[in-house]
Amino acid sequence: MIIVAFLYFQNEKTLYFDLIKSNMQNTTSKISNQIIFSHMRGLNFNKEEYLNSKEYKIAFYDENKKKIFGNIDEKIDFSKKLILNEDFIILIDNSTVGHLGIEYIVLKDGSLSNKVEDLKLTIVLLFILFYSLISIIGIYLAKLFLKPIKDEREKLNNFIKDTTHELNTPISAIMMSSENENLSSKQIERIRLSANRISEIYKDLTYTFLENSSNKKKSELLNLKILIEEQMAYFDVLCTKKRIKLEKNLEDFEYKIVKDDFIRLFNNLFSNAIKYNKVGGNINISLKDGTFIIGDSGIGIAKNKIKDIYTRYFRATKEQGGFGLGLNIVNQICKSYDIKIDVNSQENQGTTFILTFK
């Protein structure tokens, strides 16, 4: 911008100079013509018309370079046609060829310095204006480009807080339940549930951050019905504690998939159906004709949030624990095996996930 401003200044200054020079040449040519015409016709030359001009100063000199009359006080170097100074321009014209005893017409214009100062001020103001505009645009673009990083940082901070909270609950339950040497069956059950919860958190974290996709386990043909029933047994205590009624309609269905991947997929969906369900609610599970459906009667998901439920760290509600990894993992697994996943949800009515195995 500084280079452009400098080049623009130099160009405009040159244009100003050329324009002033051209006007001065036109003026001296006009005066010279009037002097010659007056001399040839025997008329009086109206010098006052030019001496009183506000545009420039003028002086007339004889052949000996002595001033006849005029209002220029500077010493003139008649060897030059044009004298350029920072404050003024002096033009020397000798086209009168001695008519009326005038050999030289000297014209002085002092407007260049003022025009140059005005030009400098204009350029500085334009520079400040454009610089401010570019700065505002730059700040806006910087914020725009940094927003994803800021959002991810906030998500990461929230994730750390949520993880700490999620781990604190089962760890506290284990520590409180194991304070006595003689543990009751209720305390043992609480320890088991807390240990399972920590195990699930650990599996989700390792799958998301530590597992290397290039070292994936080999897929095998599995009966999904058997796997679902086995995993549901681990959640019996949670379902009983929340008085949730389970309805299942499972058919034998074989699908080629890594066992741990399907277990992780099912456990995240099933644990969410329990976690976000109401006390005394229902969970319906169906596996039929290559379609797996799991629906609950829980709090549901707002329509404007459904599009974001698979985003890592995103949580559609703050009512329950969690840190926004479960459905992200489910979505990753579905993409890996080309499993189509759909969701239907209404707030305070429930949520249904539909998985279609191709």
Contacts in CASP RR format, 6 or more apart in sequence:
PFRMAT RR
TARGET T0000
AUTHOR 0000-0000-0000
METHOD contacts of the structure
MODEL  1
MIIVAFLYFQNEKTLYFDLIKSNMQNTTSKISNQIIFSHMRGLNFNKEEY
LNSKEYKIAFYDENKKKIFGNIDEKIDFSKKLILNEDFIILIDNSTVGHL
GIEYIVLKDGSLSNKVEDLKLTIVLLFILFYSLISIIGIYLAKLFLKPIK
DEREKLNNFIKDTTHELNTPISAIMMSSENENLSSKQIERIRLSANRISE
IYKDLTYTFLENSSNKKKSELLNLKILIEEQMAYFDVLCTKKRIKLEKNL
EDFEYKIVKDDFIRLFNNLFSNAIKYNKVGGNINISLKDGTFIIGDSGIG
IAKNKIKDIYTRYFRATKEQGGFGLGLNIVNQICKSYDIKIDVNSQENQG
TTFILTFK
1 127 0 8 1.000
1 130 0 8 1.000
1 131 0 8 1.000
1 134 0 8 1.000
2 127 0 8 1.000
5 123 0 8 1.000
5 126 0 8 1.000
5 127 0 8 1.000
8 123 0 8 1.000
9 119 0 8 1.000
9 120 0 8 1.000
9 123 0 8 1.000
12 119 0 8 1.000
13 116 0 8 1.000
13 119 0 8 1.000
16 112 0 8 1.000
16 115 0 8 1.000
16 116 0 8 1.000
16 119 0 8 1.000
17 84 0 8 1.000
17 89 0 8 1.000
17 112 0 8 1.000
20 89 0 8 1.000
20 109 0 8 1.000
20 111 0 8 1.000
20 112 0 8 1.000
21 82 0 8 1.000
21 89 0 8 1.000
21 91 0 8 1.000
23 109 0 8 1.000
24 56 0 8 1.000
24 89 0 8 1.000
24 91 0 8 1.000
24 107 0 8 1.000
24 109 0 8 1.000
25 91 0 8 1.000
25 93 0 8 1.000
27 56 0 8 1.000
27 107 0 8 1.000
28 91 0 8 1.000
28 93 0 8 1.000
28 95 0 8 1.000
28 105 0 8 1.000
28 107 0 8 1.000
29 93 0 8 1.000
29 95 0 8 1.000
31 50 0 8 1.000
31 58 0 8 1.000
31 93 0 8 1.000
31 105 0 8 1.000
32 93 0 8 1.000
32 95 0 8 1.000
32 96 0 8 1.000
32 105 0 8 1.000
34 45 0 8 1.000
34 46 0 8 1.000
35 45 0 8 1.000
35 96 0 8 1.000
35 99 0 8 1.000
35 100 0 8 1.000
35 102 0 8 1.000
35 105 0 8 1.000
36 96 0 8 1.000
36 97 0 8 1.000
36 99 0 8 1.000
37 43 0 8 1.000
38 44 0 8 1.000
38 45 0 8 1.000
38 99 0 8 1.000
38 100 0 8 1.000
39 45 0 8 1.000
39 99 0 8 1.000
39 100 0 8 1.000
40 99 0 8 1.000
45 100 0 8 1.000
47 60 0 8 1.000
47 69 0 8 1.000
47 70 0 8 1.000
50 58 0 8 1.000
51 58 0 8 1.000
51 69 0 8 1.000
51 70 0 8 1.000
51 71 0 8 1.000
55 109 0 8 1.000
55 111 0 8 1.000
56 107 0 8 1.000
56 108 0 8 1.000
56 109 0 8 1.000
56 110 0 8 1.000
57 70 0 8 1.000
57 71 0 8 1.000
57 72 0 8 1.000
57 107 0 8 1.000
57 108 0 8 1.000
58 70 0 8 1.000
58 71 0 8 1.000
58 72 0 8 1.000
58 105 0 8 1.000
58 106 0 8 1.000
58 107 0 8 1.000
58 108 0 8 1.000
59 67 0 8 1.000
59 69 0 8 1.000
59 70 0 8 1.000
59 71 0 8 1.000
59 72 0 8 1.000
59 76 0 8 1.000
59 105 0 8 1.000
59 106 0 8 1.000
59 108 0 8 1.000
60 67 0 8 1.000
60 68 0 8 1.000
60 69 0 8 1.000
60 70 0 8 1.000
60 102 0 8 1.000
60 104 0 8 1.000
60 105 0 8 1.000
60 106 0 8 1.000
61 67 0 8 1.000
61 68 0 8 1.000
61 76 0 8 1.000
61 78 0 8 1.000
61 102 0 8 1.000
61 103 0 8 1.000
61 104 0 8 1.000
61 105 0 8 1.000
61 106 0 8 1.000
62 68 0 8 1.000
62 101 0 8 1.000
62 102 0 8 1.000
62 103 0 8 1.000
62 104 0 8 1.000
63 98 0 8 1.000
63 101 0 8 1.000
63 103 0 8 1.000
65 76 0 8 1.000
65 78 0 8 1.000
65 103 0 8 1.000
65 104 0 8 1.000
68 101 0 8 1.000
68 102 0 8 1.000
72 90 0 8 1.000
72 106 0 8 1.000
72 108 0 8 1.000
74 90 0 8 1.000
74 108 0 8 1.000
76 83 0 8 1.000
76 90 0 8 1.000
76 92 0 8 1.000
76 106 0 8 1.000
77 83 0 8 1.000
78 92 0 8 1.000
78 104 0 8 1.000
80 92 0 8 1.000
81 91 0 8 1.000
81 92 0 8 1.000
82 89 0 8 1.000
82 90 0 8 1.000
82 91 0 8 1.000
82 92 0 8 1.000
83 89 0 8 1.000
83 90 0 8 1.000
83 91 0 8 1.000
83 92 0 8 1.000
86 113 0 8 1.000
87 110 0 8 1.000
87 112 0 8 1.000
87 113 0 8 1.000
88 108 0 8 1.000
88 109 0 8 1.000
88 110 0 8 1.000
88 112 0 8 1.000
88 113 0 8 1.000
89 108 0 8 1.000
89 109 0 8 1.000
89 110 0 8 1.000
89 112 0 8 1.000
90 106 0 8 1.000
90 107 0 8 1.000
90 108 0 8 1.000
91 106 0 8 1.000
91 107 0 8 1.000
91 108 0 8 1.000
91 109 0 8 1.000
92 104 0 8 1.000
92 105 0 8 1.000
92 106 0 8 1.000
93 104 0 8 1.000
93 105 0 8 1.000
93 106 0 8 1.000
93 107 0 8 1.000
94 103 0 8 1.000
94 104 0 8 1.000
94 105 0 8 1.000
95 105 0 8 1.000
96 102 0 8 1.000
96 103 0 8 1.000
96 104 0 8 1.000
96 105 0 8 1.000
97 103 0 8 1.000
155 312 0 8 1.000
155 313 0 8 1.000
155 314 0 8 1.000
156 313 0 8 1.000
158 313 0 8 1.000
158 323 0 8 1.000
159 313 0 8 1.000
159 323 0 8 1.000
159 324 0 8 1.000
162 315 0 8 1.000
162 321 0 8 1.000
162 322 0 8 1.000
162 323 0 8 1.000
162 324 0 8 1.000
163 201 0 8 1.000
163 205 0 8 1.000
163 323 0 8 1.000
165 321 0 8 1.000
166 197 0 8 1.000
166 201 0 8 1.000
166 321 0 8 1.000
166 322 0 8 1.000
166 323 0 8 1.000
167 198 0 8 1.000
167 201 0 8 1.000
169 194 0 8 1.000
169 197 0 8 1.000
170 193 0 8 1.000
170 194 0 8 1.000
170 195 0 8 1.000
170 197 0 8 1.000
170 198 0 8 1.000
171 194 0 8 1.000
171 198 0 8 1.000
173 190 0 8 1.000
173 191 0 8 1.000
173 193 0 8 1.000
173 194 0 8 1.000
174 190 0 8 1.000
174 191 0 8 1.000
174 194 0 8 1.000
174 195 0 8 1.000
177 183 0 8 1.000
177 187 0 8 1.000
177 188 0 8 1.000
177 190 0 8 1.000
177 191 0 8 1.000
177 194 0 8 1.000
178 187 0 8 1.000
178 191 0 8 1.000
180 187 0 8 1.000
183 191 0 8 1.000
189 237 0 8 1.000
192 237 0 8 1.000
193 237 0 8 1.000
193 238 0 8 1.000
196 234 0 8 1.000
200 267 0 8 1.000
200 271 0 8 1.000
203 264 0 8 1.000
204 264 0 8 1.000
204 268 0 8 1.000
204 325 0 8 1.000
204 326 0 8 1.000
204 329 0 8 1.000
205 325 0 8 1.000
207 264 0 8 1.000
207 329 0 8 1.000
208 312 0 8 1.000
208 325 0 8 1.000
208 328 0 8 1.000
208 329 0 8 1.000
216 258 0 8 1.000
217 258 0 8 1.000
217 259 0 8 1.000
217 260 0 8 1.000
218 258 0 8 1.000
219 256 0 8 1.000
219 257 0 8 1.000
219 258 0 8 1.000
220 256 0 8 1.000
220 257 0 8 1.000
220 258 0 8 1.000
220 259 0 8 1.000
221 254 0 8 1.000
221 255 0 8 1.000
221 256 0 8 1.000
222 254 0 8 1.000
222 255 0 8 1.000
222 256 0 8 1.000
222 257 0 8 1.000
222 259 0 8 1.000
222 262 0 8 1.000
223 252 0 8 1.000
223 253 0 8 1.000
223 254 0 8 1.000
224 253 0 8 1.000
224 254 0 8 1.000
224 255 0 8 1.000
224 262 0 8 1.000
224 287 0 8 1.000
224 292 0 8 1.000
224 357 0 8 1.000
225 250 0 8 1.000
225 251 0 8 1.000
225 252 0 8 1.000
225 253 0 8 1.000
225 287 0 8 1.000
227 259 0 8 1.000
227 262 0 8 1.000
227 263 0 8 1.000
227 266 0 8 1.000
228 248 0 8 1.000
228 250 0 8 1.000
228 266 0 8 1.000
228 285 0 8 1.000
228 287 0 8 1.000
229 250 0 8 1.000
231 263 0 8 1.000
231 266 0 8 1.000
231 267 0 8 1.000
231 270 0 8 1.000
232 246 0 8 1.000
232 248 0 8 1.000
232 270 0 8 1.000
232 285 0 8 1.000
234 267 0 8 1.000
235 270 0 8 1.000
235 271 0 8 1.000
235 274 0 8 1.000
238 271 0 8 1.000
238 274 0 8 1.000
239 246 0 8 1.000
239 274 0 8 1.000
239 283 0 8 1.000
242 274 0 8 1.000
242 277 0 8 1.000
242 279 0 8 1.000
242 280 0 8 1.000
242 281 0 8 1.000
243 279 0 8 1.000
243 280 0 8 1.000
243 281 0 8 1.000
244 274 0 8 1.000
244 277 0 8 1.000
244 280 0 8 1.000
244 281 0 8 1.000
244 282 0 8 1.000
244 283 0 8 1.000
245 280 0 8 1.000
245 281 0 8 1.000
245 282 0 8 1.000
245 283 0 8 1.000
246 282 0 8 1.000
246 283 0 8 1.000
246 285 0 8 1.000
247 282 0 8 1.000
247 283 0 8 1.000
247 284 0 8 1.000
247 285 0 8 1.000
248 284 0 8 1.000
248 285 0 8 1.000
248 286 0 8 1.000
249 284 0 8 1.000
249 285 0 8 1.000
249 286 0 8 1.000
249 287 0 8 1.000
249 288 0 8 1.000
250 285 0 8 1.000
250 286 0 8 1.000
250 287 0 8 1.000
251 287 0 8 1.000
251 288 0 8 1.000
251 289 0 8 1.000
253 287 0 8 1.000
253 288 0 8 1.000
253 290 0 8 1.000
253 357 0 8 1.000
255 262 0 8 1.000
255 290 0 8 1.000
255 357 0 8 1.000
257 337 0 8 1.000
261 333 0 8 1.000
261 336 0 8 1.000
261 337 0 8 1.000
262 333 0 8 1.000
264 329 0 8 1.000
264 333 0 8 1.000
265 329 0 8 1.000
265 330 0 8 1.000
265 333 0 8 1.000
265 334 0 8 1.000
268 326 0 8 1.000
268 327 0 8 1.000
268 329 0 8 1.000
268 330 0 8 1.000
269 294 0 8 1.000
269 330 0 8 1.000
269 353 0 8 1.000
270 283 0 8 1.000
270 285 0 8 1.000
270 294 0 8 1.000
272 296 0 8 1.000
272 326 0 8 1.000
272 327 0 8 1.000
273 283 0 8 1.000
273 294 0 8 1.000
273 295 0 8 1.000
273 296 0 8 1.000
273 351 0 8 1.000
274 283 0 8 1.000
274 296 0 8 1.000
275 320 0 8 1.000
275 321 0 8 1.000
275 322 0 8 1.000
276 296 0 8 1.000
276 298 0 8 1.000
276 299 0 8 1.000
276 300 0 8 1.000
276 317 0 8 1.000
276 319 0 8 1.000
276 320 0 8 1.000
276 351 0 8 1.000
277 283 0 8 1.000
277 296 0 8 1.000
277 297 0 8 1.000
277 298 0 8 1.000
277 299 0 8 1.000
278 297 0 8 1.000
278 298 0 8 1.000
278 299 0 8 1.000
281 296 0 8 1.000
281 297 0 8 1.000
281 298 0 8 1.000
282 296 0 8 1.000
282 297 0 8 1.000
283 294 0 8 1.000
283 295 0 8 1.000
283 296 0 8 1.000
283 297 0 8 1.000
284 293 0 8 1.000
284 294 0 8 1.000
284 295 0 8 1.000
284 296 0 8 1.000
285 293 0 8 1.000
285 294 0 8 1.000
285 295 0 8 1.000
286 292 0 8 1.000
286 293 0 8 1.000
286 294 0 8 1.000
287 293 0 8 1.000
290 356 0 8 1.000
290 357 0 8 1.000
291 354 0 8 1.000
291 355 0 8 1.000
291 356 0 8 1.000
291 357 0 8 1.000
292 354 0 8 1.000
292 355 0 8 1.000
292 357 0 8 1.000
293 352 0 8 1.000
293 353 0 8 1.000
293 354 0 8 1.000
293 355 0 8 1.000
294 352 0 8 1.000
294 353 0 8 1.000
295 350 0 8 1.000
295 351 0 8 1.000
295 352 0 8 1.000
295 353 0 8 1.000
296 350 0 8 1.000
296 351 0 8 1.000
296 352 0 8 1.000
297 349 0 8 1.000
297 350 0 8 1.000
298 348 0 8 1.000
298 349 0 8 1.000
298 350 0 8 1.000
298 351 0 8 1.000
299 317 0 8 1.000
299 319 0 8 1.000
299 347 0 8 1.000
299 348 0 8 1.000
299 350 0 8 1.000
300 345 0 8 1.000
300 346 0 8 1.000
300 347 0 8 1.000
300 348 0 8 1.000
300 349 0 8 1.000
300 350 0 8 1.000
300 351 0 8 1.000
301 309 0 8 1.000
301 316 0 8 1.000
301 317 0 8 1.000
301 343 0 8 1.000
301 345 0 8 1.000
301 347 0 8 1.000
301 351 0 8 1.000
302 316 0 8 1.000
302 347 0 8 1.000
303 345 0 8 1.000
305 316 0 8 1.000
306 343 0 8 1.000
306 345 0 8 1.000
308 314 0 8 1.000
308 316 0 8 1.000
309 316 0 8 1.000
309 327 0 8 1.000
309 343 0 8 1.000
310 327 0 8 1.000
310 328 0 8 1.000
310 330 0 8 1.000
310 331 0 8 1.000
311 328 0 8 1.000
312 324 0 8 1.000
312 325 0 8 1.000
312 328 0 8 1.000
313 323 0 8 1.000
313 324 0 8 1.000
313 325 0 8 1.000
313 328 0 8 1.000
314 324 0 8 1.000
314 328 0 8 1.000
315 322 0 8 1.000
315 323 0 8 1.000
315 324 0 8 1.000
330 341 0 8 1.000
331 341 0 8 1.000
333 339 0 8 1.000
334 340 0 8 1.000
334 341 0 8 1.000
334 355 0 8 1.000
337 357 0 8 1.000
338 358 0 8 1.000
339 355 0 8 1.000
339 356 0 8 1.000
339 357 0 8 1.000
339 358 0 8 1.000
340 355 0 8 1.000
340 356 0 8 1.000
340 358 0 8 1.000
341 353 0 8 1.000
341 354 0 8 1.000
341 355 0 8 1.000
341 356 0 8 1.000
342 353 0 8 1.000
342 354 0 8 1.000
342 356 0 8 1.000
343 351 0 8 1.000
343 352 0 8 1.000
343 353 0 8 1.000
343 354 0 8 1.000
344 351 0 8 1.000
344 352 0 8 1.000
344 354 0 8 1.000
345 351 0 8 1.000
345 352 0 8 1.000
END
